[in-house]
């Protein structure tokens, strides 16, 4: 039965009951209306309205639940689908909405995978250009500065040495940026070594004491999953250094019952109800690509805890 006919029949039943009470009951209406008759009619009308409202509430409750789901759904945080309830058009509407969510999540995952793949390729290209072209050019400048400084008079030699040191610092910074763009250590030495390198590259001026605990008996992860873990850790450390005003940071990578868990805690300012920026949403998109679960919550130290749980095909084996 369609929604129109269900509502129509509910109202028709209520009006039919009211008409039957007026025709068959002892109640009469005088002219002018007596106070007792007015009170009885008012009570009857109130009863009819309450009964009609209750019946409509029962019939439209599934629609209210669906409306709440529509306003709170987030494709980056997959959750349970609205329960299919009701009959006819309402049940069909909920089923259609759930099917639409499945399709949207699949399409978003596919488009995100393409976008992130293109982003990694662009990072690799820029890193290669920084290392091969700009790095080699600065290296040549350093060698030329050294040659000129060796032949220059003493007063000028000191200034050339200062320029040489500044150039060397710039070269080191370019190499550091290139390593962050393309984690070569991840490809060459593995995930644990790459995470160690991340913690050692925290700038000294941040005065953050980084501690790490990395299990050695981790289940095998694919290249894509390892890259996601690395990028989530990288983004978390960057946010801590830039925004948290923390003094201590703990990075843990350990085996979990279903796979691998990455956990990063700091004792900084915490989330403070701030809206999620592009960095956090990027972490969520990466987590969805490999079926991982990303959680951000207050840490026991008062700062922020980022937890990424990556499932493996073999589970805990």
C-alpha positions as CSV (number, residue, x, y, z in Angstrom):
1,X,0.0,0.0,0.0
2,X,1.4,3.4,-0.9
3,X,2.1,6.1,1.6
4,X,-0.7,8.2,0.3
5,X,-3.4,5.6,0.8
6,X,-2.1,4.6,4.3
7,X,-2.3,8.2,5.5
8,X,-5.7,8.6,3.8
9,X,-7.1,5.5,5.4
10,X,-5.7,6.5,8.9
11,X,-7.5,9.8,8.7
12,X,-10.6,8.2,7.2
13,X,-10.7,5.7,10.1
14,X,-10.5,8.5,12.7
15,X,-13.2,10.6,11.0
16,X,-15.4,7.5,10.6
17,X,-15.1,6.8,14.3
18,X,-16.0,10.4,15.2
19,X,-19.0,10.4,12.9
20,X,-20.2,7.1,14.4
21,X,-19.9,8.5,17.9
22,X,-22.0,11.5,16.9
23,X,-24.7,9.5,15.2
24,X,-25.0,6.6,17.6
25,X,-24.0,8.2,20.9
26,X,-26.2,10.1,23.3
27,X,-24.5,13.4,22.6
28,X,-26.6,16.2,21.0
29,X,-25.8,19.7,20.1
30,X,-28.3,22.5,21.1
31,X,-28.7,26.0,19.8
32,X,-27.1,27.9,21.4
33,X,-24.5,25.3,22.5
34,X,-24.5,24.4,26.1
35,X,-21.3,24.5,28.2
36,X,-21.5,20.7,28.9
37,X,-21.9,20.0,25.1
38,X,-19.0,22.3,24.3
39,X,-16.8,20.5,26.8
40,X,-17.7,17.1,25.5
41,X,-17.1,18.1,21.8
42,X,-13.8,19.7,22.8
43,X,-12.6,16.6,24.6
44,X,-13.7,14.4,21.6
45,X,-11.8,16.6,19.2
46,X,-8.7,16.5,21.4
47,X,-9.0,12.7,21.6
48,X,-9.3,12.5,17.8
49,X,-6.3,14.8,17.2
50,X,-4.1,12.8,19.7
51,X,-5.1,9.5,18.1
52,X,-4.4,10.8,14.6
53,X,-1.0,12.2,15.7
54,X,-0.1,8.9,17.3
55,X,-1.0,6.8,14.3
56,X,0.9,9.1,12.0
57,X,3.9,9.1,14.3
58,X,4.0,5.3,14.2
59,X,3.6,5.3,10.4
60,X,6.3,8.0,9.7
61,X,8.9,7.0,12.3
62,X,11.0,5.2,9.6
63,X,11.1,8.4,7.6
64,X,12.3,10.4,10.6
65,X,15.1,7.9,11.2
66,X,16.1,8.1,7.5
67,X,16.1,11.9,7.7
68,X,18.5,11.8,10.7
69,X,20.8,9.4,8.8
70,X,20.8,11.7,5.8
71,X,21.9,14.7,7.9
72,X,24.7,12.8,9.8
73,X,26.1,10.5,7.1
74,X,29.8,11.0,6.3
75,X,31.3,9.1,3.4
76,X,34.7,9.3,5.2
77,X,33.3,7.6,8.3
78,X,31.3,4.6,7.1
79,X,28.9,3.4,9.6
80,X,25.8,1.1,9.9
81,X,23.1,1.7,7.3
82,X,19.6,2.8,8.3
83,X,17.5,-0.2,9.2
84,X,14.9,-1.0,6.6
85,X,11.6,-0.6,8.4
86,X,8.0,0.2,7.5
87,X,6.1,-1.0,4.4
88,X,5.7,-0.1,0.8
89,X,7.2,3.1,-0.3
90,X,9.0,3.9,3.0
91,X,10.9,0.5,2.9
92,X,11.7,1.1,-0.8
93,X,13.0,4.6,0.0
94,X,15.3,3.3,2.8
95,X,16.6,0.5,0.5
96,X,17.2,3.0,-2.3
97,X,19.1,5.3,0.1
98,X,21.3,2.4,1.4
99,X,22.0,1.4,-2.2
100,X,22.9,4.9,-3.1
101,X,25.3,5.1,-0.1
102,X,27.1,1.9,-1.3
103,X,27.5,3.3,-4.8
104,X,28.7,6.7,-3.5
105,X,31.3,5.1,-1.2
106,X,32.5,2.8,-4.0
107,X,32.8,5.7,-6.5
108,X,34.5,7.9,-3.9
109,X,37.0,5.2,-3.0
110,X,37.8,4.7,-6.7
111,X,38.2,8.4,-7.4
112,X,40.2,8.9,-4.2
113,X,42.5,6.0,-5.2
114,X,43.1,7.6,-8.6
115,X,43.7,11.0,-7.0
116,X,46.1,9.7,-4.4
117,X,47.9,7.6,-7.0
118,X,48.4,10.7,-9.1
119,X,49.5,12.7,-6.1
120,X,52.1,10.1,-5.2
121,X,53.4,10.1,-8.8
122,X,53.6,13.9,-8.7
123,X,55.5,13.7,-5.4
124,X,57.9,11.2,-6.9
125,X,58.5,13.4,-10.0
126,X,59.1,16.6,-7.9
127,X,61.4,14.7,-5.5
128,X,63.4,13.3,-8.4
129,X,63.8,16.8,-9.9
130,X,64.8,18.3,-6.6
131,X,67.4,15.6,-6.1
132,X,68.8,15.3,-9.6
133,X,68.5,18.9,-10.9
134,X,68.5,21.4,-8.1
135,X,70.6,19.1,-5.8
136,X,73.2,18.7,-8.5
137,X,73.2,22.4,-9.3
138,X,73.7,23.4,-5.7
139,X,76.5,20.8,-5.3
140,X,78.2,22.4,-8.3
141,X,77.8,25.8,-6.7
142,X,79.4,24.5,-3.5
143,X,82.4,23.1,-5.4
144,X,82.8,26.4,-7.2
145,X,82.5,28.4,-4.0
146,X,85.2,26.2,-2.5
147,X,87.5,26.8,-5.4
148,X,87.0,30.5,-5.3
149,X,87.3,30.7,-1.6
150,X,90.6,28.8,-1.7
151,X,92.0,31.4,-4.1
152,X,90.4,34.5,-2.5
153,X,92.2,36.8,-0.1
154,X,91.6,36.3,3.6
155,X,89.0,39.0,4.2
156,X,86.9,37.8,1.3
157,X,87.5,34.1,2.1
158,X,85.6,34.4,5.4
159,X,82.5,35.8,3.6
160,X,82.7,33.1,0.9
161,X,82.8,30.4,3.6
162,X,79.6,31.9,5.1
163,X,78.0,31.8,1.7
164,X,79.2,28.2,1.3
165,X,77.6,27.2,4.6
166,X,74.3,28.8,3.7
167,X,74.3,27.0,0.4
168,X,75.1,23.7,2.1
169,X,72.2,24.3,4.6
170,X,69.9,24.9,1.6
171,X,71.1,21.7,-0.1
172,X,70.4,19.7,3.1
173,X,66.9,21.3,3.3
174,X,66.2,20.4,-0.3
175,X,67.3,16.8,0.3
176,X,65.1,16.6,3.4
177,X,62.1,17.9,1.4
178,X,62.8,15.4,-1.3
179,X,62.9,12.5,1.2
180,X,59.5,13.6,2.6
181,X,58.0,13.8,-0.8
182,X,59.2,10.3,-1.8
183,X,60.0,8.0,1.2
184,X,62.9,6.1,-0.4
185,X,63.7,4.6,3.0
186,X,60.3,3.0,3.0
187,X,61.0,1.2,-0.2
188,X,64.6,0.3,0.7
189,X,64.5,-0.5,4.4
190,X,60.8,-1.1,5.3
191,X,58.1,0.5,7.4
192,X,59.8,0.4,10.8
193,X,63.0,2.2,9.5
194,X,60.9,4.8,7.7
195,X,59.0,5.6,10.9
196,X,62.2,5.8,12.8
197,X,63.5,8.3,10.2
198,X,60.3,10.4,10.6
199,X,60.8,10.8,14.4
200,X,64.5,11.6,14.0
201,X,63.7,14.3,11.4
202,X,61.5,16.3,13.9
203,X,63.0,19.8,13.9
204,X,65.1,20.6,16.9
205,X,63.5,24.0,17.4
206,X,60.2,22.3,18.2
207,X,61.7,20.9,21.4
208,X,59.6,17.8,21.1
209,X,60.9,14.7,22.8
210,X,59.9,11.8,20.5
211,X,59.7,8.2,21.8
212,X,58.9,5.2,19.6
213,X,58.0,1.6,20.2
214,X,58.1,-0.5,17.0
215,X,57.3,-4.3,17.2
216,X,59.5,-6.5,15.1
217,X,57.1,-9.4,14.5
218,X,54.5,-7.5,12.5
219,X,52.4,-9.3,10.0
220,X,53.2,-8.5,6.3
221,X,51.5,-5.5,4.8
222,X,51.2,-4.7,1.1
223,X,53.1,-1.7,-0.4
224,X,49.9,0.4,-0.5
225,X,49.1,-0.3,3.2
226,X,52.7,0.5,4.2
227,X,52.5,3.8,2.3
228,X,49.2,4.7,4.0
229,X,50.7,4.0,7.5
230,X,53.7,6.1,6.6
231,X,51.6,9.0,5.3
232,X,49.3,9.0,8.3
233,X,52.3,9.0,10.6
234,X,53.9,11.8,8.6
235,X,50.8,14.0,8.6
236,X,50.2,13.4,12.4
237,X,53.8,14.4,13.2
238,X,53.5,17.4,11.0
239,X,50.3,18.5,12.8
240,X,51.9,18.0,16.2
241,X,55.0,20.0,15.3
242,X,53.0,22.9,13.7
243,X,49.9,23.2,15.9
244,X,50.0,21.1,19.1
245,X,52.6,23.0,21.1
246,X,53.5,19.6,22.5
247,X,56.6,18.7,24.5
248,X,56.4,14.9,24.2
249,X,55.3,12.6,21.4
250,X,54.9,8.8,21.5
251,X,54.8,6.7,18.3
252,X,53.8,3.1,18.6
253,X,53.5,0.4,15.8
254,X,52.4,-2.9,17.1
255,X,50.6,-6.1,16.1
256,X,46.8,-6.0,16.8
257,X,44.3,-8.9,16.9
258,X,43.3,-8.2,13.3
259,X,46.5,-6.7,11.8
260,X,48.6,-3.7,12.6
261,X,47.9,-0.7,14.8
262,X,49.7,2.7,14.5
263,X,49.2,5.0,17.5
264,X,50.6,8.5,17.9
265,X,50.0,10.5,21.1
266,X,51.1,13.9,22.2
267,X,50.6,16.1,25.2
268,X,49.7,19.2,23.3
269,X,46.7,21.4,23.1
270,X,44.4,18.7,21.7
271,X,41.7,19.0,19.1
272,X,39.7,21.7,21.0
273,X,36.6,21.1,18.8
274,X,38.3,22.5,15.8
275,X,36.9,21.4,12.4
276,X,38.9,18.8,10.5
277,X,41.2,20.2,7.9
278,X,42.3,18.9,4.6
279,X,45.2,17.0,6.3
280,X,42.9,14.9,8.5
281,X,40.4,14.3,5.8
282,X,43.3,13.2,3.6
283,X,44.3,10.7,6.3
284,X,40.7,9.4,6.4
285,X,40.6,8.9,2.6
286,X,43.9,7.0,2.7
287,X,42.6,4.8,5.5
288,X,39.4,4.0,3.5
289,X,41.5,2.9,0.5
290,X,42.9,-0.1,2.4
291,X,39.9,-0.8,4.7
292,X,41.6,0.7,7.7
293,X,40.0,2.5,10.7
294,X,41.2,5.9,11.7
295,X,40.3,7.3,15.1
296,X,41.1,10.8,16.5
297,X,40.5,11.3,20.2
298,X,41.9,13.0,23.3
299,X,45.0,11.3,24.6
300,X,45.5,10.4,28.3
301,X,48.2,13.2,28.5
302,X,45.6,15.8,27.4
303,X,46.7,16.1,23.8
304,X,45.6,14.2,20.8
305,X,45.7,10.5,19.9
306,X,45.7,9.3,16.3
307,X,45.0,5.6,15.9
308,X,45.1,3.7,12.6
309,X,44.1,0.1,12.6
310,X,45.1,-1.7,9.5
311,X,43.6,-5.2,8.9
312,X,45.5,-7.9,7.2
313,X,44.2,-10.8,5.1
314,X,45.5,-13.4,7.5
315,X,44.1,-11.6,10.5
316,X,46.3,-12.3,13.6
317,X,48.3,-15.0,11.9
